[in-house]
């Protein structure tokens, strides 16, 4: 890639990253624990089904069970369209965006329906207005781990010997 194109690309990516990092906090009516139909909980923890956790700073965690498995993300909300957009990260690949999903918020029903769910039958319903601290702590640990490992396919540049 020519150097001028590389500089433009890096600047553009930097601006995009800055806009994500400076995203508006999520409104209080979006923050909390959301459960898919048929989900079950035992002692406050998901035991079957799916749950979506949304923190005020935009941290998002999507969990499924059994067995418990989750993916970390970053959420933004557009109140004019009631669209919640979540970028899901691949923490095993340097934290790159793996997928993006969009939900429509229905404040009257307190539900989040995937944009692809025309009927709303599979909409997540708000279960409680807070995210358990252990969910947020695990999301922070996953983010830290993703920073420690380079993306797949990344090759370290080895130091070269300078010619005399």
OpenMM code with the backbone's topology and positions (N, CA, C; nanometers):
from openmm import Vec3, app, unit

residues = "UNK UNK UNK UNK UNK UNK UNK UNK UNK UNK UNK UNK UNK UNK UNK UNK UNK UNK UNK UNK UNK UNK UNK UNK UNK UNK UNK UNK UNK UNK UNK UNK UNK UNK UNK UNK UNK UNK UNK UNK UNK UNK UNK UNK UNK UNK UNK UNK UNK UNK UNK UNK UNK UNK UNK UNK UNK UNK UNK UNK UNK UNK UNK UNK UNK UNK UNK UNK UNK UNK UNK UNK UNK UNK UNK UNK UNK UNK UNK UNK UNK UNK UNK UNK UNK UNK UNK UNK UNK UNK UNK UNK UNK UNK UNK UNK UNK UNK UNK UNK UNK UNK UNK UNK UNK UNK UNK UNK UNK UNK UNK UNK UNK UNK UNK UNK UNK UNK UNK UNK UNK UNK UNK UNK UNK UNK UNK UNK UNK UNK UNK UNK UNK UNK UNK UNK UNK UNK UNK UNK UNK UNK UNK UNK UNK UNK UNK UNK UNK UNK UNK UNK UNK UNK UNK UNK UNK UNK UNK UNK UNK UNK UNK UNK".split()
positions = [
    Vec3(0.0854, -0.1169, 0.0000),
    Vec3(0.0000, 0.0000, 0.0000),
    Vec3(0.0903, 0.1235, 0.0000),
    Vec3(0.0699, 0.2194, -0.0897),
    Vec3(0.1505, 0.3405, -0.0913),
    Vec3(0.1394, 0.4134, 0.0422),
    Vec3(0.2459, 0.4821, 0.0807),
    Vec3(0.2494, 0.5443, 0.2129),
    Vec3(0.1402, 0.6487, 0.2332),
    Vec3(0.1053, 0.7281, 0.1315),
    Vec3(0.0002, 0.8294, 0.1486),
    Vec3(-0.1359, 0.7629, 0.1714),
    Vec3(-0.1619, 0.6539, 0.1030),
    Vec3(-0.2865, 0.5802, 0.1234),
    Vec3(-0.2897, 0.5183, 0.2628),
    Vec3(-0.1754, 0.4689, 0.3082),
    Vec3(-0.1650, 0.4102, 0.4416),
    Vec3(-0.1956, 0.5151, 0.5477),
    Vec3(-0.1417, 0.6356, 0.5325),
    Vec3(-0.1650, 0.7435, 0.6283),
    Vec3(-0.3129, 0.7806, 0.6315),
    Vec3(-0.3755, 0.7921, 0.5151),
    Vec3(-0.5180, 0.8250, 0.5083),
    Vec3(-0.6012, 0.7150, 0.5736),
    Vec3(-0.5681, 0.5903, 0.5444),
    Vec3(-0.6405, 0.4774, 0.6035),
    Vec3(-0.6268, 0.4780, 0.7550),
    Vec3(-0.5057, 0.4982, 0.8049),
    Vec3(-0.4838, 0.4995, 0.9494),
    Vec3(-0.5570, 0.6161, 1.0146),
    Vec3(-0.5571, 0.7322, 0.9503),
    Vec3(-0.6281, 0.8477, 1.0051),
    Vec3(-0.7776, 0.8220, 1.0104),
    Vec3(-0.8318, 0.7614, 0.9048),
    Vec3(-0.9749, 0.7300, 0.9013),
    Vec3(-1.0106, 0.6311, 1.0110),
    Vec3(-0.9311, 0.5264, 1.0260),
    Vec3(-0.9569, 0.4276, 1.1311),
    Vec3(-0.9460, 0.4913, 1.2690),
    Vec3(-0.8513, 0.5812, 1.2852),
    Vec3(-0.8360, 0.6513, 1.4127),
    Vec3(-0.9583, 0.7340, 1.4461),
    Vec3(-1.0138, 0.8030, 1.3471),
    Vec3(-1.1353, 0.8825, 1.3679),
    Vec3(-1.2541, 0.7939, 1.4033),
    Vec3(-1.2665, 0.6801, 1.3345),
    Vec3(-1.3752, 0.5872, 1.3654),
    Vec3(-1.3636, 0.5342, 1.5076),
    Vec3(-1.2422, 0.4980, 1.5482),
    Vec3(-1.2205, 0.4477, 1.6833),
    Vec3(-1.2521, 0.5561, 1.7852),
    Vec3(-1.2099, 0.6775, 1.7584),
    Vec3(-1.2377, 0.7878, 1.8500),
    Vec3(-1.3871, 0.8103, 1.8642),
    Vec3(-1.4631, 0.7980, 1.7550),
    Vec3(-1.6082, 0.8179, 1.7632),
    Vec3(-1.6740, 0.7088, 1.8458),
    Vec3(-1.6232, 0.5849, 1.8366),
    Vec3(-1.6778, 0.4758, 1.9180),
    Vec3(-1.6456, 0.4997, 2.0643),
    Vec3(-1.5217, 0.5415, 2.0925),
    Vec3(-1.4813, 0.5626, 2.2309),
    Vec3(-1.5526, 0.6813, 2.2943),
    Vec3(-1.5974, 0.7781, 2.2133),
    Vec3(-1.6654, 0.8946, 2.2653),
    Vec3(-1.8167, 0.8833, 2.2513),
    Vec3(-1.8657, 0.7628, 2.2317),
    Vec3(-2.0092, 0.7417, 2.2136),
    Vec3(-2.0846, 0.7895, 2.3376),
    Vec3(-2.2063, 0.8335, 2.3134),
    Vec3(-2.2918, 0.8779, 2.4220),
    Vec3(-2.3225, 0.7599, 2.5142),
    Vec3(-2.3353, 0.7871, 2.6433),
    Vec3(-2.3745, 0.6785, 2.7335),
    Vec3(-2.5153, 0.6304, 2.6988),
    Vec3(-2.5434, 0.5068, 2.7347),
    Vec3(-2.6765, 0.4522, 2.7080),
    Vec3(-2.7766, 0.5128, 2.8061),
    Vec3(-2.8994, 0.5404, 2.7603),
    Vec3(-3.0003, 0.5938, 2.8519),
    Vec3(-3.0419, 0.4891, 2.9551),
    Vec3(-3.0919, 0.5367, 3.0674),
    Vec3(-3.1287, 0.4483, 3.1796),
    Vec3(-3.2296, 0.3412, 3.1387),
    Vec3(-3.3211, 0.3722, 3.0459),
    Vec3(-3.4223, 0.2726, 3.0069),
    Vec3(-3.3655, 0.1588, 2.9227),
    Vec3(-3.2390, 0.1715, 2.8790),
    Vec3(-3.1734, 0.0664, 2.8012),
    Vec3(-3.0812, -0.0169, 2.8901),
    Vec3(-3.0260, 0.0454, 2.9927),
    Vec3(-2.9294, -0.0216, 3.0806),
    Vec3(-2.9973, -0.1341, 3.1576),
    Vec3(-2.9271, -0.2477, 3.1676),
    Vec3(-2.9780, -0.3564, 3.2514),
    Vec3(-2.9620, -0.4930, 3.1894),
    Vec3(-3.0373, -0.5849, 3.2435),
    Vec3(-3.0358, -0.7246, 3.1998),
    Vec3(-3.1616, -0.7512, 3.1184),
    Vec3(-3.1426, -0.8069, 2.9988),
    Vec3(-3.2515, -0.8362, 2.9062),
    Vec3(-3.2480, -0.9861, 2.8762),
    Vec3(-3.3627, -1.0519, 2.8783),
    Vec3(-3.3673, -1.1970, 2.8573),
    Vec3(-3.4544, -1.2324, 2.7374),
    Vec3(-3.4088, -1.3312, 2.6614),
    Vec3(-3.4856, -1.3832, 2.5485),
    Vec3(-3.5985, -1.4714, 2.6013),
    Vec3(-3.7053, -1.4899, 2.5214),
    Vec3(-3.8148, -1.5774, 2.5642),
    Vec3(-3.7626, -1.7170, 2.5969),
    Vec3(-3.8150, -1.7742, 2.7047),
    Vec3(-3.7768, -1.9094, 2.7443),
    Vec3(-3.6483, -1.9176, 2.8243),
    Vec3(-3.5825, -1.8068, 2.8470),
    Vec3(-3.4586, -1.8093, 2.9257),
    Vec3(-3.4907, -1.8381, 3.0715),
    Vec3(-3.3984, -1.9070, 3.1360),
    Vec3(-3.4151, -1.9438, 3.2774),
    Vec3(-3.2951, -1.8962, 3.3565),
    Vec3(-3.3237, -1.8592, 3.4821),
    Vec3(-3.2192, -1.8110, 3.5714),
    Vec3(-3.2270, -1.8868, 3.7028),
    Vec3(-3.1115, -1.9150, 3.7604),
    Vec3(-3.1017, -1.9781, 3.8915),
    Vec3(-3.0043, -1.8978, 3.9765),
    Vec3(-3.0528, -1.8510, 4.0923),
    Vec3(-2.9702, -1.7673, 4.1807),
    Vec3(-2.9166, -1.6446, 4.1066),
    Vec3(-2.9992, -1.5899, 4.0190),
    Vec3(-2.9625, -1.4696, 3.9463),
    Vec3(-2.8766, -1.4914, 3.8233),
    Vec3(-2.8311, -1.6148, 3.7986),
    Vec3(-2.7431, -1.6430, 3.6845),
    Vec3(-2.8206, -1.7159, 3.5750),
    Vec3(-2.7851, -1.6862, 3.4504),
    Vec3(-2.8481, -1.7513, 3.3359),
    Vec3(-2.8141, -1.9002, 3.3359),
    Vec3(-2.9165, -1.9855, 3.3287),
    Vec3(-2.8938, -2.1305, 3.3232),
    Vec3(-2.9403, -2.1906, 3.1901),
    Vec3(-3.0291, -2.1187, 3.1201),
    Vec3(-3.0798, -2.1679, 2.9928),
    Vec3(-3.1305, -2.0501, 2.9105),
    Vec3(-3.0963, -2.0497, 2.7813),
    Vec3(-3.1450, -1.9433, 2.6937),
    Vec3(-3.0388, -1.8389, 2.6657),
    Vec3(-3.0854, -1.7137, 2.6498),
    Vec3(-2.9950, -1.6035, 2.6152),
    Vec3(-3.0268, -1.4808, 2.6984),
    Vec3(-2.9229, -1.4059, 2.7305),
    Vec3(-2.9394, -1.2807, 2.8030),
    Vec3(-2.8444, -1.1769, 2.7445),
    Vec3(-2.8893, -1.0536, 2.7461),
    Vec3(-2.8103, -0.9412, 2.6977),
    Vec3(-2.7946, -0.8446, 2.8136),
    Vec3(-2.6703, -0.8073, 2.8414),
    Vec3(-2.6398, -0.7151, 2.9504),
    Vec3(-2.5861, -0.5858, 2.8902),
    Vec3(-2.6463, -0.4728, 2.9287),
    Vec3(-2.6080, -0.3431, 2.8749),
    Vec3(-2.5765, -0.2469, 2.9896),
    Vec3(-2.4515, -0.1987, 2.9932),
    Vec3(-2.4089, -0.1047, 3.0966),
    Vec3(-2.4199, 0.0381, 3.0442),
    Vec3(-2.4240, 0.1328, 3.1337),
    Vec3(-2.4390, 0.2727, 3.0981),
    Vec3(-2.3306, 0.3264, 3.0069),
    Vec3(-2.2087, 0.2704, 3.0173),
    Vec3(-2.0980, 0.3173, 2.9322),
    Vec3(-2.0988, 0.2536, 2.7942),
    Vec3(-2.1997, 0.1707, 2.7661),
    Vec3(-2.2101, 0.1054, 2.6354),
    Vec3(-2.1537, -0.0350, 2.6316),
    Vec3(-2.0923, -0.0791, 2.7421),
    Vec3(-2.0434, -0.2170, 2.7459),
    Vec3(-2.1618, -0.3110, 2.7292),
    Vec3(-2.1462, -0.4089, 2.6396),
    Vec3(-2.2526, -0.5060, 2.6135),
    Vec3(-2.1943, -0.6461, 2.6269),
    Vec3(-2.2721, -0.7363, 2.6842),
    Vec3(-2.2328, -0.8768, 2.6949),
    Vec3(-2.3541, -0.9595, 2.6555),
    Vec3(-2.3340, -1.0487, 2.5593),
    Vec3(-2.4389, -1.1398, 2.5155),
    Vec3(-2.4012, -1.2789, 2.5642),
    Vec3(-2.4879, -1.3396, 2.6461),
    Vec3(-2.4610, -1.4723, 2.7019),
    Vec3(-2.5631, -1.5730, 2.6520),
    Vec3(-2.5172, -1.6979, 2.6417),
    Vec3(-2.6035, -1.8102, 2.6097),
    Vec3(-2.5724, -1.9238, 2.7050),
    Vec3(-2.6706, -2.0112, 2.7289),
    Vec3(-2.6486, -2.1260, 2.8178),
    Vec3(-2.7508, -2.2334, 2.7833),
    Vec3(-2.7269, -2.3599, 2.8171),
    Vec3(-2.5998, -2.4170, 2.8595),
    Vec3(-2.5141, -2.4563, 2.7392),
    Vec3(-2.3895, -2.4775, 2.7516),
    Vec3(-2.3053, -2.4313, 2.8616),
    Vec3(-2.2928, -2.2802, 2.8524),
    Vec3(-2.2566, -2.2147, 2.9618),
    Vec3(-2.2450, -2.0696, 2.9558),
    Vec3(-2.1342, -2.0266, 2.8598),
    Vec3(-2.1711, -1.9417, 2.7670),
    Vec3(-2.0750, -1.8873, 2.6708),
    Vec3(-2.1178, -1.7440, 2.6411),
    Vec3(-2.0203, -1.6560, 2.6221),
    Vec3(-2.0553, -1.5168, 2.6014),
    Vec3(-1.9641, -1.4473, 2.5034),
    Vec3(-2.0090, -1.3302, 2.4602),
    Vec3(-1.9306, -1.2462, 2.3713),
    Vec3(-1.9484, -1.1014, 2.4173),
    Vec3(-1.8377, -1.0295, 2.4156),
    Vec3(-1.8350, -0.8898, 2.4599),
    Vec3(-1.8612, -0.7978, 2.3419),
    Vec3(-1.9223, -0.6822, 2.3700),
    Vec3(-1.9482, -0.5859, 2.2646),
    Vec3(-1.9529, -0.4435, 2.3147),
    Vec3(-1.9785, -0.3516, 2.2226),
    Vec3(-1.9956, -0.2104, 2.2533),
    Vec3(-2.1253, -0.1648, 2.1888),
    Vec3(-2.2142, -0.1056, 2.2693),
    Vec3(-2.3467, -0.0659, 2.2221),
    Vec3(-2.3579, 0.0857, 2.2086),
    Vec3(-2.4333, 0.1275, 2.1084),
    Vec3(-2.4711, 0.2676, 2.0921),
    Vec3(-2.6220, 0.2710, 2.0687),
    Vec3(-2.6843, 0.3808, 2.1095),
    Vec3(-2.8292, 0.3922, 2.0975),
    Vec3(-2.8645, 0.5240, 2.0295),
    Vec3(-2.9549, 0.5157, 1.9312),
    Vec3(-3.0053, 0.6336, 1.8627),
    Vec3(-3.1502, 0.6528, 1.9067),
    Vec3(-3.1762, 0.7504, 1.9953),
    Vec3(-3.3128, 0.7679, 2.0460),
    Vec3(-3.4132, 0.8099, 1.9392),
    Vec3(-3.3684, 0.8744, 1.8320),
    Vec3(-3.4630, 0.9180, 1.7287),
    Vec3(-3.5200, 0.8002, 1.6502),
    Vec3(-3.4414, 0.6921, 1.6357),
    Vec3(-3.4895, 0.5737, 1.5633),
    Vec3(-3.5165, 0.4567, 1.6584),
    Vec3(-3.4796, 0.4735, 1.7858),
    Vec3(-3.4901, 0.3683, 1.8888),
    Vec3(-3.4063, 0.2458, 1.8514),
    Vec3(-3.2976, 0.2675, 1.7776),
    Vec3(-3.2098, 0.1574, 1.7359),
    Vec3(-3.0904, 0.1441, 1.8294),
    Vec3(-3.0717, 0.0228, 1.8763),
    Vec3(-2.9560, -0.0127, 1.9577),
    Vec3(-2.8647, -0.0953, 1.8679),
    Vec3(-2.7441, -0.0473, 1.8449),
    Vec3(-2.6481, -0.1172, 1.7598),
    Vec3(-2.5364, -0.1702, 1.8479),
    Vec3(-2.5066, -0.2986, 1.8327),
    Vec3(-2.4016, -0.3603, 1.9136),
    Vec3(-2.2953, -0.4187, 1.8217),
    Vec3(-2.1715, -0.3712, 1.8400),
    Vec3(-2.0556, -0.4296, 1.7718),
    Vec3(-2.0018, -0.5376, 1.8644),
    Vec3(-2.0023, -0.6615, 1.8173),
    Vec3(-1.9549, -0.7754, 1.8969),
    Vec3(-1.8094, -0.8038, 1.8623),
    Vec3(-1.7268, -0.8212, 1.9651),
    Vec3(-1.5829, -0.8366, 1.9454),
    Vec3(-1.5381, -0.9816, 1.9516),
    Vec3(-1.4351, -1.0124, 1.8756),
    Vec3(-1.3716, -1.1442, 1.8779),
    Vec3(-1.2487, -1.1316, 1.9676),
    Vec3(-1.2655, -1.1611, 2.0951),
    Vec3(-1.1563, -1.1450, 2.1911),
    Vec3(-1.0437, -1.2448, 2.1701),
    Vec3(-1.0681, -1.3504, 2.0935),
    Vec3(-0.9616, -1.4458, 2.0609),
    Vec3(-0.8832, -1.4010, 1.9390),
    Vec3(-0.9210, -1.2867, 1.8825),
    Vec3(-0.8547, -1.2370, 1.7628),
    Vec3(-0.8210, -1.0886, 1.7785),
    Vec3(-0.7627, -1.0556, 1.8936),
    Vec3(-0.7185, -0.9190, 1.9173),
    Vec3(-0.8297, -0.8186, 1.9389),
    Vec3(-0.9516, -0.8640, 1.9652),
    Vec3(-1.0622, -0.7734, 1.9913),
    Vec3(-1.1225, -0.7086, 1.8680),
    Vec3(-1.0982, -0.7655, 1.7518),
    Vec3(-1.1578, -0.7116, 1.6283),
    Vec3(-1.3090, -0.7306, 1.6292),
    Vec3(-1.3794, -0.6439, 1.5556),
    Vec3(-1.5248, -0.6573, 1.5461),
    Vec3(-1.5559, -0.7840, 1.4680),
    Vec3(-1.6352, -0.8694, 1.5296),
    Vec3(-1.6715, -0.9984, 1.4693),
    Vec3(-1.8037, -0.9888, 1.3943),
    Vec3(-1.8968, -0.9113, 1.4529),
    Vec3(-2.0298, -0.9002, 1.3955),
    Vec3(-2.0961, -0.7754, 1.4526),
    Vec3(-2.1969, -0.7276, 1.3854),
    Vec3(-2.2758, -0.6146, 1.4351),
    Vec3(-2.4215, -0.6551, 1.4275),
    Vec3(-2.4942, -0.6250, 1.5325),
    Vec3(-2.6363, -0.6569, 1.5344),
    Vec3(-2.7144, -0.5333, 1.5775),
    Vec3(-2.8363, -0.5215, 1.5262),
    Vec3(-2.9196, -0.4044, 1.5542),
    Vec3(-3.0516, -0.4512, 1.6147),
    Vec3(-3.0928, -0.3813, 1.7202),
    Vec3(-3.2195, -0.4088, 1.7877),
    Vec3(-3.3058, -0.2829, 1.7825),
    Vec3(-3.4361, -0.3020, 1.7835),
    Vec3(-3.5308, -0.1916, 1.7954),
    Vec3(-3.5868, -0.1952, 1.9370),
    Vec3(-3.5784, -0.0813, 2.0054),
    Vec3(-3.6263, -0.0710, 2.1431),
    Vec3(-3.7729, -0.0281, 2.1436),
    Vec3(-3.8540, -0.1031, 2.2161),
    Vec3(-3.9940, -0.0664, 2.2360),
    Vec3(-4.0085, -0.0300, 2.3828),
    Vec3(-4.0094, 0.1005, 2.4154),
    Vec3(-4.0140, 0.1407, 2.5558),
    Vec3(-4.1430, 0.0989, 2.6267),
    Vec3(-4.2524, 0.0940, 2.5545),
    Vec3(-4.3801, 0.0552, 2.6156),
    Vec3(-4.3776, -0.0903, 2.6615),
    Vec3(-4.3243, -0.1770, 2.5784),
    Vec3(-4.3159, -0.3201, 2.6116),
    Vec3(-4.1876, -0.3564, 2.6854),
    Vec3(-4.0979, -0.2611, 2.6974),
    Vec3(-3.9653, -0.2849, 2.7546),
    Vec3(-3.9013, -0.4060, 2.6871),
    Vec3(-3.8883, -0.3932, 2.5536),
    Vec3(-3.8320, -0.5037, 2.4773),
    Vec3(-3.7302, -0.4526, 2.3760),
    Vec3(-3.6425, -0.5447, 2.3367),
    Vec3(-3.5432, -0.5218, 2.2323),
    Vec3(-3.5614, -0.6329, 2.1296),
    Vec3(-3.6083, -0.5977, 2.0108),
    Vec3(-3.6287, -0.6966, 1.9050),
    Vec3(-3.5205, -0.6790, 1.7994),
    Vec3(-3.4592, -0.7895, 1.7588),
    Vec3(-3.3588, -0.7830, 1.6524),
    Vec3(-3.4243, -0.7263, 1.5282),
    Vec3(-3.3505, -0.6451, 1.4556),
    Vec3(-3.4021, -0.5832, 1.3339),
    Vec3(-3.4529, -0.6893, 1.2360),
    Vec3(-3.3934, -0.8092, 1.2400),
    Vec3(-3.4324, -0.9179, 1.1504),
    Vec3(-3.5552, -0.9951, 1.2005),
    Vec3(-3.6031, -0.9643, 1.3218),
    Vec3(-3.7178, -1.0334, 1.3812),
    Vec3(-3.8441, -0.9508, 1.3568),
    Vec3(-3.9068, -0.9683, 1.2408),
    Vec3(-4.0220, -0.8871, 1.2009),
    Vec3(-4.1403, -0.9020, 1.2954),
    Vec3(-4.1576, -1.0197, 1.3557),
    Vec3(-4.2729, -1.0429, 1.4429),
    Vec3(-4.2501, -0.9943, 1.5850),
    Vec3(-4.1254, -0.9859, 1.6267),
    Vec3(-4.0946, -0.9471, 1.7644),
    Vec3(-4.1146, -1.0590, 1.8638),
    Vec3(-4.1451, -1.1807, 1.8141),
    Vec3(-4.1691, -1.2943, 1.9041),
    Vec3(-4.0446, -1.3324, 1.9844),
    Vec3(-3.9273, -1.3060, 1.9294),
    Vec3(-3.8030, -1.3433, 1.9968),
    Vec3(-3.7369, -1.2254, 2.0666),
    Vec3(-3.8137, -1.1207, 2.0921),
    Vec3(-3.7589, -0.9998, 2.1534),
    Vec3(-3.7095, -1.0272, 2.2953),
    Vec3(-3.5992, -0.9642, 2.3274),
    Vec3(-3.5475, -0.9677, 2.4643),
    Vec3(-3.6354, -0.8757, 2.5484),
    Vec3(-3.6694, -0.9187, 2.6695),
    Vec3(-3.7484, -0.8380, 2.7622),
    Vec3(-3.6587, -0.7960, 2.8787),
    Vec3(-3.6812, -0.6746, 2.9232),
    Vec3(-3.5993, -0.6242, 3.0334),
    Vec3(-3.6337, -0.6986, 3.1610),
    Vec3(-3.5301, -0.7518, 3.2240),
    Vec3(-3.5467, -0.8308, 3.3455),
    Vec3(-3.5181, -0.7490, 3.4702),
    Vec3(-3.4138, -0.6665, 3.4625),
    Vec3(-3.3809, -0.5769, 3.5740),
    Vec3(-3.2977, -0.4598, 3.5213),
    Vec3(-3.3007, -0.3478, 3.5955),
    Vec3(-3.2366, -0.2259, 3.5456),
    Vec3(-3.0870, -0.2132, 3.5765),
    Vec3(-3.0234, -0.3207, 3.6144),
    Vec3(-2.8803, -0.3145, 3.6465),
    Vec3(-2.8097, -0.4379, 3.5904),
    Vec3(-2.6797, -0.4246, 3.5713),
    Vec3(-2.5970, -0.5360, 3.5241),
    Vec3(-2.5187, -0.5891, 3.6435),
    Vec3(-2.5223, -0.7204, 3.6675),
    Vec3(-2.4447, -0.7760, 3.7787),
    Vec3(-2.2956, -0.7430, 3.7635),
    Vec3(-2.2325, -0.7054, 3.8733),
    Vec3(-2.0917, -0.6653, 3.8706),
    Vec3(-2.0022, -0.7753, 3.8150),
    Vec3(-2.0342, -0.9033, 3.8409),
    Vec3(-1.9486, -1.0110, 3.7904),
    Vec3(-1.9499, -1.0191, 3.6378),
    Vec3(-2.0601, -0.9790, 3.5758),
    Vec3(-2.0678, -0.9755, 3.4289),
    Vec3(-1.9748, -0.8669, 3.3757),
    Vec3(-1.9797, -0.7484, 3.4372),
    Vec3(-1.8928, -0.6382, 3.3944),
    Vec3(-1.7458, -0.6705, 3.4189),
    Vec3(-1.7164, -0.7352, 3.5309),
    Vec3(-1.5770, -0.7710, 3.5620),
    Vec3(-1.5235, -0.8697, 3.4587),
    Vec3(-1.6047, -0.9660, 3.4199),
    Vec3(-1.5600, -1.0631, 3.3189),
    Vec3(-1.5406, -0.9952, 3.1829),
    Vec3(-1.6253, -0.8993, 3.1496),
    Vec3(-1.6101, -0.8252, 3.0238),
    Vec3(-1.4781, -0.7477, 3.0239),
    Vec3(-1.4432, -0.6865, 3.1382),
    Vec3(-1.3157, -0.6137, 3.1478),
    Vec3(-1.1972, -0.7085, 3.1343),
    Vec3(-1.2075, -0.8275, 3.1950),
    Vec3(-1.0984, -0.9271, 3.1833),
    Vec3(-1.0840, -0.9734, 3.0379),
    Vec3(-1.1945, -0.9966, 2.9696),
    Vec3(-1.1894, -1.0398, 2.8292),
    Vec3(-1.1270, -0.9314, 2.7420),
    Vec3(-1.1615, -0.8061, 2.7693),
    Vec3(-1.1033, -0.6958, 2.6925),
    Vec3(-0.9520, -0.6887, 2.7151),
    Vec3(-0.9094, -0.7051, 2.8396),
    Vec3(-0.7658, -0.7015, 2.8699),
    Vec3(-0.6922, -0.8165, 2.8012),
    Vec3(-0.7519, -0.9354, 2.8018),
    Vec3(-0.6898, -1.0509, 2.7351),
    Vec3(-0.6779, -1.0271, 2.5848),
    Vec3(-0.7797, -0.9636, 2.5260),
    Vec3(-0.7766, -0.9410, 2.3813),
    Vec3(-0.6650, -0.8440, 2.3430),
    Vec3(-0.6326, -0.7521, 2.4327),
    Vec3(-0.5237, -0.6576, 2.4051),
    Vec3(-0.3874, -0.7261, 2.4105),
    Vec3(-0.3789, -0.8335, 2.4880),
    Vec3(-0.2511, -0.9026, 2.5056),
    Vec3(-0.2137, -0.9904, 2.3879),
    Vec3(-0.3106, -1.0361, 2.3128),
    Vec3(-0.2787, -1.1234, 2.2008),
    Vec3(-0.3025, -1.0534, 2.0683),
    Vec3(-0.2072, -1.0677, 1.9766),
    Vec3(-0.2234, -1.0036, 1.8462),
    Vec3(-0.3327, -1.0731, 1.7656),
    Vec3(-0.3920, -1.0021, 1.6694),
    Vec3(-0.4932, -1.0638, 1.5836),
    Vec3(-0.4357, -1.1831, 1.5076),
    Vec3(-0.5231, -1.2797, 1.4767),
    Vec3(-0.4795, -1.3958, 1.3986),
    Vec3(-0.4268, -1.3486, 1.2642),
    Vec3(-0.3192, -1.4108, 1.2209),
    Vec3(-0.2589, -1.3734, 1.0944),
    Vec3(-0.1585, -1.2602, 1.1079),
    Vec3(-0.1497, -1.2013, 1.2284),
    Vec3(-0.0550, -1.0917, 1.2522),
    Vec3(0.0847, -1.1507, 1.2712),
    Vec3(0.1800, -1.0909, 1.2076),
    Vec3(0.3184, -1.1370, 1.2226),
    Vec3(0.4000, -1.0273, 1.2880),
    Vec3(0.4726, -1.0662, 1.3893),
    Vec3(0.5622, -0.9722, 1.4551),
    Vec3(0.6727, -0.9332, 1.3594),
    Vec3(0.7076, -0.8086, 1.3588),
    Vec3(0.8232, -0.7654, 1.2795),
    Vec3(0.9469, -0.7939, 1.3608),
    Vec3(1.0333, -0.8686, 1.3024),
    Vec3(1.1580, -0.9001, 1.3709),
    Vec3(1.2566, -0.7865, 1.3481),
    Vec3(1.3405, -0.7604, 1.4480),
    Vec3(1.4393, -0.6549, 1.4288),
    Vec3(1.5356, -0.6955, 1.3169),
    Vec3(1.5750, -0.6004, 1.2395),
    Vec3(1.6680, -0.6280, 1.1304),
    Vec3(1.8053, -0.5743, 1.1678),
    Vec3(1.8994, -0.6323, 1.1118),
    Vec3(2.0369, -0.5890, 1.1337),
    Vec3(2.0665, -0.4718, 1.0424),
    Vec3(2.1152, -0.3684, 1.1010),
    Vec3(2.1500, -0.2542, 1.0179),
    Vec3(2.2822, -0.2815, 0.9486),
    Vec3(2.2906, -0.2393, 0.8245),
    Vec3(2.4153, -0.2619, 0.7515),
    Vec3(2.5213, -0.1640, 0.7997),
    Vec3(2.6445, -0.2091, 0.7993),
    Vec3(2.7531, -0.1243, 0.8523),
    Vec3(2.7790, -0.0025, 0.7691),
] * unit.nanometer
topology = app.Topology()
chain = topology.addChain("A")
for resn in residues:
    res = topology.addResidue(resn, chain)
    for name in ("N", "CA", "C"):
        topology.addAtom(name, app.Element.getBySymbol(name[0]), res)
